[in-house]
Amino acid sequence: MTQQGVRWTADQVLALAPDSASRKAGSKLGAAGPWSEAGSSDEGTVWGLCKGSGSKPYQTVIDIADASGPAYKCSCPSRKFPCKHALGLLLLWAGGEGAVPPGSPPDWAAQWIEGRRQRAEEKRTTGASGSSSASGDPEAARRRAERRAVRVTAGATELEQRLADLLRGGLAGAEQAGYGLWEETAARMVDAQAPGLAARVRELGAVPASGPGWPVRLLEECALLHLLDQGWLRRERLPDDLADTVRSRMGLPSSADGPPLRDRWLVLAQYDTADTKLTTRRIWLYGADSGRTALLLSYGAAGRAPELALPVGLALEAEVSAYPGAGQVRAALGEQFAPPAPAAIRPPGVTTAEATARYGEALRADPWLDSVPVTLDRVVPTPDGDSWQLADADTDTALPLTPAARARPGLWRLVALSGGTPIKVFGECGHRGFTPLTAWPDGAGEAVQLC
């Protein structure tokens, strides 16, 4: 499959940017002015020289045909991935063949592409032997897992005592103690090798400062944390799927052991969240034949975007394997049979009432679930006092938008896209409301990313 006739949209290119500053800088480089000797090949390679502040232009090359998303190489010193030069070159390429004509790559670009594809071929041919050797000694792995389980159990038991002390002393003490109380408790959970518990404890620290009604919210979150603790301490009595969910929520590692599912997967949404140590990328996929929705997670060090990037609105033929756990949608991307390419696929939608019911059903399998992926059909963004909601065009029901969604610029893109008419919206529906991530206008319009 060649890529020469396949052009992405500017939105699909800019969705790859690691941050807003890169998006802005890359947009400025999306014109022909700073570029020279730009070209592209039928094999899916794009290259060019970009004038910088020094005397020597930056050499930028992109492999668009990589089945797991574009790969980049630039001689600039930027640590961002992709850099502004790669974004600018992709924008130039997306505009048409005039600025990036077909041709043969220069030696510096050809060497990088050849090296990449040789390594990919070696990885495919040695994958089986590599995985068997990586497994190491199963008995040693079992002993390590047992030692970690003992540490996690000690951490869960300690956390139960701390929750009991909090409730015995009254919730008002949490407000007086400040965030330090929770940070110290979270550090103890990290020591116990239970990162899932640590993350939930840190979230508790922000509740007392979250406005009116915080004691109720704090009590609810403490109850969920207590339930997770008890699930771990009594995991032998749980059904296998629920026990796997508890292990996942505690932060214990697992592997995608479900049978590979081959499908043509539409990229529904992609967005990053970051903390001081890690950048997490969430990519939502929809299987055109299976009707399954799958979540890919990819990670990068703080300040660096994860390598896996799949522009919204493209589809790829690939296999995915599910992770264990009741109601889990997380999956791992397996073998890819074709690079991502534009597609006219759209997921079927439901009403706002059906979306709420879907979240309620999912909670029975995973009580700690914050949200579920949902596509809403024929909804209209409408103001609701100081807030916003998505109202069904054909019923009298609506879903409120989450506070995070109301604070994003994507809200205004959604409102402008709708113009008061019904649209299809994909997002995450949970107890805080609905977070829109991607929308499609009526007719044959392309997907518009909102996050």
C-alpha atoms as one frame of an Amber mdcrd trajectory, in Angstrom:
protein
   0.000   0.000   0.000   1.424   3.374  -0.952   0.835   6.626   0.822   1.361
   9.040  -2.057  -2.343   9.561  -2.724  -3.370   9.673   0.946  -3.427  13.134
   2.495  -4.223  13.885   6.097  -6.045  16.976   7.298  -4.342  19.758   9.237
  -6.320  18.753  12.337  -5.015  15.189  12.096  -1.447  16.475  11.870  -1.789
  18.931  14.751  -3.316  16.196  16.924   0.187  14.682  17.023   1.683  17.764
  18.715   3.019  17.067  22.226   1.734  20.405  23.567   0.083  23.676  22.565
   3.433  25.464  22.128   4.572  22.831  19.596   1.227  23.075  17.840   1.605
  26.832  17.448   5.255  26.666  16.375   4.581  23.816  13.945   1.714  25.739
  12.345   4.102  28.593  11.526   6.372  26.139   9.714   3.552  24.642   7.650
   4.224  26.966   4.710   6.785  26.558   1.924   8.924  29.559   2.972  11.402
  27.949   5.410  11.634  24.655   3.488  13.926  23.537   0.696  14.498  20.230
  -1.125  11.234  18.858   0.289   9.896  15.687  -1.255   7.939  12.492  -0.725
   8.021   8.912  -1.965   5.458   6.253  -2.811   6.750   4.238   0.151   5.424
   6.839   2.578   8.522   8.919   3.277   8.480  12.731   3.551  11.666  14.783
   3.894  12.912  18.336   3.740  15.458  20.906   4.929  14.161  23.615   7.263
  15.987  26.904   7.713  16.799  27.555  11.355  18.770  30.122  13.329  22.120
  28.599  12.339  23.874  28.419   9.007  23.017  24.754   8.487  19.360  23.804
   7.857  17.694  21.100   9.929  17.272  17.735   8.223  13.756  16.416   8.835
  12.392  13.075   7.663   9.129  11.304   8.493   8.013   7.725   7.874   4.258
   8.040   7.361   3.881   4.397   6.359   4.797   3.093   9.816   1.760   1.009
  10.777   1.767   2.197  14.395   1.798   5.868  13.436   4.319   8.260  11.907
   7.970   8.063  12.944  10.227  11.130  12.922  13.875  12.112  12.680  15.141
  15.683  12.873  18.637  17.089  13.362  17.356  19.887  15.624  18.176  19.735
  19.367  14.518  19.672  20.506  13.539  16.958  22.970   9.879  17.177  22.000
   8.436  14.349  19.971   7.478  15.247  17.264   9.365  18.543  17.072   7.963
  21.672  15.433   9.913  20.951  12.234   8.297  17.525  11.844   4.871  19.041
  12.444   5.549  21.796   9.934   6.727  19.318   7.289   3.628  17.164   7.825
   1.396  20.228   7.461   3.207  21.137   4.251   2.715  17.579   2.960  -0.960
  17.550   3.985  -1.580  20.650   1.857  -0.921  18.814  -1.425   1.836  17.644
  -3.765   2.825  21.117  -4.965   5.033  21.944  -1.971   6.182  18.338  -1.377
   6.554  16.771  -4.829   7.251  13.069  -5.390  10.857  12.036  -5.801  13.731
   9.957  -4.478  14.916  10.581  -0.906  18.387  12.026  -0.330  21.015   9.777
   1.212  20.542  11.074   4.774  16.813  10.348   4.660  17.161   7.025   2.843
  19.683   5.715   5.379  17.373   6.443   8.300  14.343   4.878   6.621  16.317
   1.789   5.594  17.667   1.372   9.114  14.178   1.656  10.613  12.697  -0.915
   8.302  15.549  -3.339   8.813  15.083  -3.129  12.577  11.327  -3.643  12.187
  11.919  -6.743  10.075  14.419  -8.111  12.605  11.927  -7.521  15.374   9.240
  -9.451  13.482  11.502 -12.395  12.737  12.987 -12.638  16.230   9.840 -11.734
  18.182   8.973 -15.270  19.186  12.422 -16.181  20.472  12.777 -12.806  22.164
   9.547 -13.190  24.079  10.461 -16.652  25.302  13.874 -15.541  26.542  12.419
 -12.438  28.163  10.133 -14.572  30.292  13.177 -15.750  32.265  12.777 -18.149
  35.128   9.043 -18.652  35.844   9.757 -19.784  39.396  11.772 -16.635  40.122
   8.947 -14.533  38.667   6.438 -16.327  40.900   8.536 -15.629  44.008   8.846
 -11.944  43.085   5.070 -11.718  42.631   4.505 -13.337  46.020   6.904 -10.924
  47.748   5.176  -7.962  46.151   1.745  -9.282  47.157   2.909  -9.400  50.779
   4.052  -5.761  50.594   0.795  -4.656  48.949  -1.225  -6.453  51.614   0.731
  -4.653  54.337   0.058  -1.320  52.602  -3.657  -2.036  52.225  -3.906  -3.007
  55.887  -2.155   0.202  56.942  -4.437   2.271  54.724  -7.506   0.665  56.294
  -6.271   1.795  59.694  -5.654   5.331  58.458  -9.140   5.554  56.958 -10.629
   4.306  60.220  -8.662   6.964  62.160  -9.921   9.665  59.772 -13.564   8.696
  60.217 -13.173   8.296  63.962 -11.714  11.798  64.281 -14.218  13.370  61.883
 -13.874  14.627  58.304 -13.225  18.178  59.489  -9.764  16.998  60.505  -8.941
  16.342  56.840  -9.456  19.997  55.982  -7.311  21.149  58.903  -4.495  18.676
  58.171  -4.121  19.894  54.588  -2.611  18.040  51.635   0.438  16.864  53.582
  -1.640  14.191  55.334  -2.524  12.561  52.025   0.896  12.966  50.435   2.537
  11.166  53.341  -0.031   8.360  53.127   0.469   8.117  49.352   4.225   7.830
  49.874   3.600   4.885  52.197   1.532   3.200  49.448   4.367   3.732  46.969
   6.715   2.040  49.446   4.215  -0.834  49.566   4.423  -1.151  45.738   0.737
  -0.269  45.332   0.797   2.692  42.897  -2.939   2.413  42.279  -3.658   3.052
  45.948  -1.142   5.909  45.995  -2.841   7.640  43.071  -6.301   7.402  44.646
  -4.982   8.664  47.992  -3.426  11.708  46.295  -6.782  12.470  44.675  -8.352
  12.566  48.149  -6.067  15.450  49.065  -7.777  17.780  46.578 -11.337  17.039
  47.754 -11.429  19.286  50.885 -10.569  22.291  48.664 -13.121  21.428  45.966
 -15.935  23.708  47.154 -19.291  23.273  48.896 -20.312  19.711  49.638 -16.754
  18.412  49.880 -17.399  16.254  52.994 -19.911  14.162  51.034 -17.500  13.742
  48.140 -14.649  12.852  50.497 -16.779  10.230  52.230 -17.752   8.730  48.864
 -14.135   8.517  47.741 -13.046   7.037  51.063 -15.759   4.399  50.690 -14.464
   3.439  47.226 -10.921   3.275  48.563 -12.101   1.062  51.443 -13.901  -1.176
  48.938 -10.705  -1.532  46.890  -8.708  -2.366  50.012 -11.213  -5.020  51.018
 -11.277  -6.418  47.505  -7.522  -6.928  47.650  -7.542  -8.421  51.154 -10.288
 -10.875  50.110  -9.270 -11.394  46.496  -9.229 -15.194  46.819 -13.010 -15.108
  47.345 -13.725 -12.983  44.252 -14.660 -14.228  40.777 -11.593 -14.353  38.546
 -12.585 -11.361  36.388 -13.297  -9.147  39.403 -10.071 -10.256  41.095  -8.171
  -9.241  37.935  -9.898  -5.842  38.041  -8.861  -5.360  41.678  -5.241  -6.212
  40.822  -5.325  -3.700  37.989  -6.792  -0.968  40.205  -4.113  -1.627  42.804
  -1.525  -0.927  40.117  -0.104  -4.417  39.708   1.290  -5.132  36.238  -0.545
  -7.436  33.861  -0.235  -8.450  30.237  -2.742  -8.429  27.402  -3.534 -12.134
  27.255  -6.834 -11.998  25.397  -7.102 -13.605  21.947  -6.004 -11.224  19.159
  -8.941  -9.531  17.451  -8.286  -8.435  13.884 -10.392  -5.570  12.652 -10.302
  -2.260  10.834  -9.878   0.092  13.784 -11.033   3.698  13.567  -9.052   6.120
  15.736 -11.795   7.838  17.730  -9.734  10.102  19.996  -6.248  10.724  21.324
  -5.209  12.906  24.232  -2.444  13.185  26.833  -2.452  13.694  30.588   0.728
  14.480  32.492   2.104  14.652  36.007   5.585  15.400  37.320   6.936  11.988
  36.320   4.922  10.628  33.426   2.950  11.553  30.316   0.083   9.161  29.591
  -1.510   8.990  26.154  -5.000   7.531  25.750  -6.054   6.401  22.280  -9.619
   5.196  21.721 -10.302   2.769  18.853 -13.540   1.456  17.337 -13.657  -1.831
  15.421 -15.719  -1.472  12.259 -16.605  -5.190  12.064 -16.615  -6.215  15.729
 -18.299  -3.089  17.104 -15.758  -3.210  19.977 -14.268  -0.111  21.574 -10.679
  -0.467  22.794  -8.314   1.773  24.753  -4.583   1.907  24.057  -2.326   3.398
  26.732   1.150   4.684  25.912   3.649   6.355  28.244   6.510   8.820  28.010
   8.841  10.461  30.491   7.715  13.801  31.916   7.914  16.477  29.247   8.104
  13.979  26.374   5.170  12.699  24.372   4.751   8.915  24.086   5.908   7.431
  20.793   2.627   5.786  19.781   0.577   8.339  17.816  -2.523   7.597  15.746
  -4.226  10.667  14.253  -7.971  10.917  14.843 -10.132   9.992  11.859  -7.678
   7.489  10.400  -8.238   3.734  10.416  -5.759   0.875  10.515  -6.137  -2.840
   9.964  -4.587  -4.483  12.985  -4.935  -6.961  15.825  -5.577  -5.917  19.419
  -5.532  -8.092  22.548  -7.556  -7.291  25.661  -6.164  -6.972  29.175  -7.721
  -9.140  31.916 -10.445  -7.798  34.194 -14.203  -7.480  34.392 -15.531  -4.942
  31.910 -12.041  -3.774  30.923 -11.646  -2.047  27.550  -7.882  -1.577  27.693
  -6.044  -3.451  24.964  -2.582  -3.802  23.446  -1.880  -3.086  19.795  -0.537
  -6.174  18.070   0.391  -6.859  14.467  -0.566  -4.120  12.014  -1.360  -5.124
   8.445  -1.608  -1.663   6.863  -0.636   1.889   7.814  -3.308   4.264   9.154
  -5.333   5.852   6.354  -8.416   8.120   6.125 -11.717   6.277   6.472 -15.427
   7.094   6.292 -16.232   4.849   9.273 -18.392   6.269  12.058 -19.391   4.452
  15.256 -23.113   3.998  15.937 -24.566   6.361  18.516 -26.933   6.094  21.480
 -29.180   8.510  23.360 -28.080  10.325  26.502 -30.352   8.087  28.593 -28.790
   4.963  27.083 -25.303   6.385  27.755 -26.120   6.855  31.448 -27.510   3.327
  31.650 -24.363   1.973  29.993 -22.194   3.595  32.659 -24.396   2.170  35.405
 -24.085  -1.331  33.975 -20.309  -0.992  33.741 -20.083  -0.048  37.433 -21.407
  -3.455  38.403 -18.282  -5.030  36.919 -15.866  -2.290  38.035 -17.088  -0.067
  40.918 -13.985   2.171  40.581 -14.676   3.094  36.953 -14.682   6.850  36.371
 -16.240   6.740  32.906 -17.067   4.617  29.868 -16.553   5.365  26.161 -19.817
   6.415  24.521 -20.882   7.829  21.164 -23.938  10.072  21.402 -26.169  10.408
  18.354 -28.097  13.558  17.419 -27.215  15.784  20.363 -27.038  19.557  20.538
 -24.698  21.494  22.874 -26.851  23.922  24.837 -26.185  26.264  27.778 -27.591
  25.280  31.151 -27.266  28.272  33.476 -23.553  28.700  34.068 -22.844  25.278
  32.604 -23.314  23.372  29.334 -25.025  20.135  28.409 -25.583  17.860  25.423
 -29.327  17.649  24.811 -30.990  14.900  22.795 -32.568  16.339  19.681 -35.409
  13.790  19.777 -36.112  13.437  23.524 -36.237  15.637  26.617 -33.059  14.218
  28.192 -29.541  15.690  28.381 -26.081  14.996  29.787 -24.127  17.736  31.614
 -20.567  18.380  30.516 -17.813  17.745  33.043 -16.059  20.766  34.610 -12.889
  19.829  32.704 -14.753  19.842  29.379 -16.306  23.243  30.090 -12.848  24.727
  30.667 -11.360  23.532  27.358 -11.331  25.463  24.067 -12.818  22.354  22.470
 -16.208  23.329  23.879 -16.397  26.276  21.514 -15.321  24.135  18.571 -18.175
  21.804  19.467 -20.682  24.653  19.664 -19.485  26.100  16.357 -19.576  22.700
  14.653 -23.153  22.143  15.765 -24.502  25.617  15.091 -27.661  24.541  16.885
 -28.141  21.401  14.771 -27.768  17.771  15.930 -24.314  16.165  15.690 -22.634
  12.895  16.645 -20.177  13.120  19.562 -17.763  10.559  21.007 -16.489  10.970
  24.550 -16.295   9.613  28.076 -19.464   9.389  30.184 -19.158   9.098  33.965
 -20.376  10.304  37.328 -19.035  13.826  36.732 -20.828  14.145  33.396 -19.752
  13.816  29.765 -16.374  14.804  28.292 -16.607  15.263  24.501 -13.474  14.190
  22.622 -14.464  14.004  18.940 -17.467  15.135  16.900 -18.876  14.559  13.436
 -21.264  17.010  11.753 -24.372  15.812   9.963 -23.607  14.543   6.476 -20.201
  13.316   5.352 -18.004  15.685   7.325 -14.672  14.582   8.772 -14.031  13.923
  12.438 -13.170  17.017  14.478 -10.997  16.495  17.547 -12.099  18.473  20.609
  -9.415  17.556  23.166
